[in-house]
Amino acid sequence: MSTVESEFQEVRRIEAAPAPARFARGWHCLGLIRDFGDGRPHPVQAFGTKLVVFRGDGGALHVLDAFCRHMGGDLSQGEVKGDEIACPFHDWRWGGNGRCKQIPYARRVPPLARTRAWTTLEQDGMLFVWNDPEGNPPPPDVTIPRIEGAGSAEWTDWHWYSTVVHTNCREIVDNVVDMAHFYYVHGSLPTFFKNVFEGHTATQYFESGAREDLPGPVGQPQLLGNSSVASYHGPSFMIDDLTYHYEHGDHRTVLLNCHYPIDANSFVLQYGIIVEKAAGLDAAAAEQTAIALGDWVKLGFEQDVTIWKSKARIDNPLLCEEDGPVYQLRRWYEQFYVDVAEVRPEMVDRFEYELDTTRALETWRGEISATVARRAAAAASS
């Protein structure tokens, strides 16, 4: 065997199966209730199909498949009439339970006139739908926790962002264990990093120090660091209890990071933030704080999206000790893509891992000090 052949065989090759055509079982947030409750039909491209969201006279939000089972008309182009959505093609009226309630020009409604009605949840200002390829209802123990501060006078309202990302949604979930990218992509200085996976929940415990070489959010006081407990509750909805530490005190926030798939290779990424109103801070000032922090978070997500646009899908990432439990996280994530009967213990049993940041911090602090010194020298000589 030649040297060239030997070296070629030793090269690590990227393995990547096609993204799954199946969509994850679980609750998915479609957005804020306030954006759907105007009495008009709203189209949503999700789960490889088109949905229609509408609020009828009964007050509840309903989600149906968008294409009428009569002749395929698009219900999202129709009209809400009473508590029903009327097809623009022939005015068939569909109720929120998926049954055709009336056909104005017909004597009777065919017994089989039924479309898919999605199980919904309205909570903390958001609309969720339940997706299950097996068609089962949500188990009572698979819930979305209530969010402290949401709807409270002591906290701001949601400041919300949404964008379409053209890749498979596994990329965003990988961030749960990716300590190092917080430094290189987001400008953080991770000082503590730990993961706990158990059942349908995956949690990241994170603490970060200040970066002397990077500016903070525009208009904000000096940031000393932040601490975060961020949990995915199911495959697509993360609640992050995120506290920013400033020289004058702390800002408590709740950051949401959620998504729903459009198809196998694109998803809608949504994120929102509420901020606890500090003592002596009026409503307008508190809202501006939420907007400033939200815009700062937006920059971080945009940095992720830039990476995702150009990176390769990889099923066999080559890892070092400081990269965290990527494979364990993916085993946890796999539970949402198989039938309930095929969920294995290693997908849901408790797994806990604290990453040693000693080596990383030594390197990063050295880089930061060198950058600060270089800038100081340049300023002194100018």
N, C-alpha and C positions, 0 to 999 in steps of 0.2 A: 504493500500500500504506500502510495506516495505521500509526502508531507502535506501537499495541498489537499488530497483526499481526506487525510486524517484531521486536518484543521477544519475542513468543511463539515465533517460529521460531528464535531464538537460545538459547532455554532448553535446557539439557542434559537429555536425557531418559534415564531408567534403562532399560537393555535387559536382559532376563533370560529366557533360554529355560528351559523346564522342566528340572528336575534329571534327569540321565541315568537311564534305567531299568536300564542295564547297570551291573554292579558291577566294581570295579577288579580287574585282573589282578595277582596278587601274594600274598605271605605275609601272613596276618592273625593276630594273637594273640587267642586266645579267652579267655585268663586264665592263672592259675597252676595248675600240675600238681597241687599239693596240694589244690586245691578240686574236682578231678575224679576223684581216685584212690581213692575210698572204696568201690568195688565196686557203686555204684548208678548208674542211668542219669541223665544230666543234660540237660535241654532247653536249647537255645540258639536264639534267634530271630536268623537272620543270612541275608544274601544273598537276601532276599525269600522265605525259606522257613523251615522248622523243622528243626534238626539234633538228633541225640542223641549225647552223648559218654559213653563208658563204658570202664572198664578190666576186661578179662577175666582169666582165670587165667594167661594167657601173660605178663601184666605190662605190655603196651603199651596206650596209650590209643588208642581207635578213635573215628572220627567218621563217622556215617552220616546220610543223610536220615532224618528222624524217622518219616515215614509209611510204614507197611508196604505193600509192593507187592501183598499178597494182597487185603485188603479195606479198607485205609486206616487200620488201627489206629495209635495213637500209641505208637511204641516207647519214647519217654521216660517213658511211664506203665507200662512193662513191668518186666521183672526180668532181671538179669544171671545167666545160668545157665552155669557153666563159663567158656568163652571166647566165649560168644555172648550176644546180647541177644534175649530172648523177647518176642514181641508179646503184650500183655494180652488181645487179642481171640480169637486161635485158637492161641497158643503156637508160632507159626512161629519158628524159631531162626535168627538172622542172625549171620554171622561178621563180623569186622572188615574182611574184604576185600569185603564187600557181597554175598556169596553166601549163599543160604539153605542151612544145613547139615543141617537135619532138620525134619520135620513129624511130631510124635509120633503122630498118628492116621492118617497116610498111608503107603502102601507105598513111594512114591518121591517125590523132590523134582522138580518140573517143571524142565526144562533152562533155561527163561527166568527162573527165580526169582533175580533179581539186582537189588539196589538200588544207589544211588550211595554209594560209599565215598570219603571225602575224603582226599587226601594230607596226612599230618600230619608235624610235626616237634616233638620234645620237646627243648628246649634251655634251659639256664640257669634251670631252674625254671618254664618257660612252655610252653604248648601252642599251636602254630601250625597253621593249615590253609592249603592252597594253593587259591586261586580262579582259574580261567581260563575265561571264557565259551567259548573255542575247544576246551576239553577237553585242552589240552596239559599235560604234566608240567612241573615247574619246571626251567628251564635251570640247569646247574651253576654258572654265574657269577652267578645271581640268588640271593644268600644273605643270611641274617641273621648278622652278625658275632657271634662269642662276646664276652661282656661280662666285662671285667676285674672281679674281685671276686665275681661271682655264685657262690655256693656255697663261697666261701673263708672260712676261720676268721678271717681278718683284716678281713672286712667283715660287716655285719649281714645278716640275711635281708631279703627284700622286704617293704616296708610298702606295701600295695596299696589302690587306690581304684577305684571303678567307678560310672558314672552314665549314664543314658540322656539323649541330647540330641536334641530334635525339630527337626532341620534337616539339610540335606545336609552330608556330611562335608568338602566342599571348604572350608567356612568355617574349620575348624581348620588345614588345610594352608596357607591364606593367611598364617597367623601367621609362617611361615618368613621372610617378607620385610618384615614390618610392624614397623619399628623404633619408630615414634612411639607405638604403642599400649602399649608397655612402660612408658612414662612415664605416660600418661593413665589406663590401666586397671589396671596392676599395680604402680605406685609405684616403678618402677626409674628409674635415671638413665643411659641408654645413652651410653657414651663411645666405643665402637667397634662397628661393625656391617658385616659383610661376608657375601656369599652366593657359594657355588660350586655349580653344578649340573653333573652329568656322569653319563651313563648312567642308571642307575636310582636314583642317590643325589642328594639335595639337602641342602646343609649350610649352617648359619647359624653364623657366628663372632660372639660377642657379649661385650662387657665393660660392666660397669655400676659406677658409683660409688655412694656412700651418699647417701640422702635425709635431710637434717637435719630436714626437716619431717614425717617419718613415723616411727612407732615400728617397731622390728624385731620378729621373732618373740618371743612370750612365753617368758621364761625363758632366752633366748639372750643372749650377750654382744654388745657393740657390733659391728654389721656394717659393714665398710669397703667392701664391694662384692662382686661376683662375676664370674667369667669362665666362659664356656660354649662348647663345640663340640658342636652338636646336629645330627644327621644323620638324615634320613628314608632308610631303606633300603627302597625301594619306596613304595607309596602310603599306607601306614598305620602304619608302625612306626618311631618315632624313638628313638634312643639319644642322650642328652645327658650328656657328661662335664662335670659342673657343679661348680665349686669355689667355696665361700663363703670370703671373706677376712675374718677377724676380727682384732681388735687383738692377740689372744694367739696367732694362727696360723690355718692354713687347715683347712677341712673338705672333704675330697674326697668327692663323691657321684657316683652314676650315677642319673640320672632317666630313666625311660621314659615316653613319651607314645605311646599306641597306640589304635587304634579298629578296629571292624568295623561294616559297615553292617547295619542291620536291614532297611531298605527305602530307597527313594530319598530319603525326607525324615526319616530318623531314624538314629542310630547309637549304639553303645555306646562311650563314652569311658572308657579305662582309663589309669591312670598309677601308677607305683610308684617307690620310691626305696630304694637301699641306700647305706650310709655306711661309709667306711673307719674302723675303730676306731683312735682316737688312742692314742698311747703312754700307758700308765698308766690307761687308761679301761677299766673292767670291762664285761662283756657287757651288764648291765642298763642302765648309763649310756649305752653306745653305742646300745642299742635306743631309749632315750628321746630321744637326739639325732635318730635317724632319724624317730621319730614326730613330734617337734617340727618338723623341716624338712619332713616330708611334709605335715603339717597346714598349714604356711605355703604350700607349693605348692598345696594343695587350695583355699585362698582365691583364688589366682590363677586357677585353672581355673574356679571358680565365677563369678568376675568376667567371664571370657570367655563362659560360658554365658548369663549375664544379657544380654550384648550380642547374642548370636546369637538369643536368643528373640524379640527385637523388631526386628532389622535386616531389611532387604530383601535378597534375592538380587540381585546385580548383576554382569552380564557385562562392562560397559563402565565400570569405575570411573574417575572423573576424578581424575588424580594430579598432585601437584607433584613437584619434583625430589627431595625428601627422603623420598618414599614408598617408594622401593625398586622392584625389578624385578618387579612384580606380574604383568605380562603374560608375562614370560619364565618365571616360576614356573608359571603356568597352562599354558604350552606344554609344559613338562617334565611336569606332572601329566597332561596329555592322553594321553601314551603308554600309560597303564594302562587307558584306556577305548576303545582301538581295537585291531583285530586286529594281530598282530605284523607282518604284511606291510605295514601302513599306518603304521607308526612312521616318522616323517620325521627327517632329520638334526638339524633345529633343536630337536627334542624331547630329544635325547640328547647332542648335542655339548657340549663344555665351555663353560660360561658363568660368568664371574667378575665380581663387582661389589662395590666397597667404597663405602659410603655416606658422604658428608661430613656429620659431625654438628656442625660448627662453629656454624652458625646456631641449631640446636636447643638446643645446650648453653648458648649465650649467653642465650637466652630463658628456659630452664628454671632455670638457676642464679639468674637475676634473680627469677623467681617464688618460688623456694625462700627466697632471702634476705629477700624482702619478707614472706613468711609467718612466718618465724622472728622477724623484727623486730616484726611486728604482735603476735605472741603474747607476746614479751618486754615490750612496752609495756603490753599488757593485764594481764599478771601483776604488773607494777610498780605499776599504778594500782589494783589490787584490794586 
